[in-house]
């Protein structure tokens, strides 16, 4: 454990060497405001590991999350001298990957995680896969046994590039001290270029310990990597004609709108042309959910009105989405009467799951501007807008709070939303609580919803809150809405939040079930609640106190507001254990492979 | 707390609290599925809107994708991993050096529907070490090679059959003769059948390698320098 672990350290940005326990010569630390040339002059690179850290500094990395270990030690030793990169020691490498992922989502730059070889690298795998499924920019650096021992089943050796090949955008084996830094720079740049995704550089110990005086070049993408940013004029022309003539146009914003920083352009496009907007889950916040045109998110547990609109639209303008099965339900009944305009920077997404009548390959914001310029007039959608508004009335996201039943989780989410600012960041685990958080929190800003979508990783929420906290503005609240099952999977990261004095609020919607599984068992397995029922869960409030965080337990409606107020006000990690109704289900629900328009509002409709 | 109270205040007030006395106790209110309008349109398994009356399974066809890649370790694994994971039906894959030491050319024969072939091309192009992917014309030069080892009981007859297929004996001993056959896949297959009259001990085949005819470019290595 480094000297950064001292709980007394309060200034998050300052050099920890200042406490006098470190022996680093202070005149040679690299800082964030130096140019690459100044860094090189101040502290010339002497080893591969130093060139790796120099590459990160030059790329602008300001935070890294990781766990020490044998083969990555040289890299950590080089990190010791960097003042511009704040390292957070996580409890588990999975937490490091999720924290880096969430940091990237909130900051809009790649998050960095580090792990040693073997188990360190394999522990990262879930987090890398998660980032890959959600197209999140992230760079993983892994230690490796020396090159001449690779393949010999050496201690803590795993074929890391082999294991991670299917779940990275690209990975590298950097076995030369002269080029290790260049590879790290390239991997960093590549992870955020075009369609983002995780990259990994495997660093054998001989490359990081090896001598080199080569300063890494600027972080640039490989010369063959040149994603199209502008759609062709012909394609834009054809799509514009289709949009102009639509009677029931619908915009579908995907994660690409947020990742491509196209939120402002996309909102303007919707408003200027009076086109209702549904979003995917990763795009929550791309359109303010209290806006007249916003139908919130569509799909399995999306709103009834978004799913009605998707089912009846005659022109679906999908921007930066990949038509995941949780969005489409059965493809046969997905937007069955719509011509599909599909904007995406990844040509491989065009017509992968849903045929694109009008493919527009390029950057989300750029292409929307192109289409906007080409539209001679807005579609005449007055009746359609009225229809969408009517559906909002017909299918309200309401819920009852009868006094003879336990606390309703939806109520807790609404209270948390009410007690925090419009730009508060919400992270979640995976399950029922995640759906309620997405449904009952009114999101207004992009990069405020941080969740595990494609991979559906239980345990994502708490480490993600740690990563989000480091990327967020100081006055932005970070709330982790978790489930009891999800929280138990990564709750050891609470030790990190305490040690680093991170102001996060964890709200556990505790129903003592793997609730989503229990819901499915009730609906599809004749209520046989096999392995979904916890007959014992720890007292999370007391556990929080044991970690050094603050804890509350809430069972009654009249305790909710006070506990939330105190927890949010507390400047440090806090946990509220909300004991909520274990029998509450998530609705609406589109059965797996079913038709979006047939969403169930109650269990007997499934 | 009674059910008509609004959620607790703090930083902001809610525009419209959604808790409601009218809401069902476990679920939401609104018209049931059978009370809603439903469109009659449908899409097929490729996500293409169809007339439900005339839906048919898409036909597959065999085609050759010539793929220029960086000549470095791990590329073959990346390409084969992609075909495995996406479950593209791969017939053969050959790889070898090109006119430029920095690049290798992979010749991949797949049998897929048209959307499947398009997906395979786009997924290949996504791999960072892949420089160019070209689907070759049907009349491209396609060759494969087979080595066929048979019993040496009737060496003259083996030689005669080999000559029928422009092949030649490349190894012989008292027990076996090994014949090399080069040509189109179909020619190699009929040759193998012809040799079945002898006792075949072992066969090895290379899979297809192919190049465009005339001045047409296969997968253009000049792309790498753009």
Interface residues (C-beta under 8 A of the other chain):
Chain A: X161 X162 X165 X166 X169 X170 X173 X190 X222 X223 X224 X225 X226 X290 X304 X308 X311 X312 X323 X331 X332 X333 X334 X336 X337 X338 X346 X347 X348 X350 X351 X352 X353 X354 X355 X394 X395 X396 X397 X398 X399 X400 X401 X402 X403 X405 X408 X410 X411 X414 X415 X417 X418 X419 X420 X421 X422 X424 X440 X442 X556 X557 X558 X560 X561 X564 X565 X568 X583 X584 X585 X587 X588 X595 X597 X598 X599 X600 X601 X602 X603 X605
Chain B: X1 X2 X3 X7 X8 X9 X10 X11 X12 X13 X14 X15 X17 X18 X19 X20 X21 X22 X23 X24 X25 X26 X27 X28 X29 X30 X31 X32 X33 X36 X37 X38 X39 X40 X41 X42 X43 X44 X45 X46 X47 X48 X49 X73 X74 X77 X78 X81 X85 X115 X118 X119 X122 X123 X125 X126 X127 X128 X130 X131 X223 X224 X226
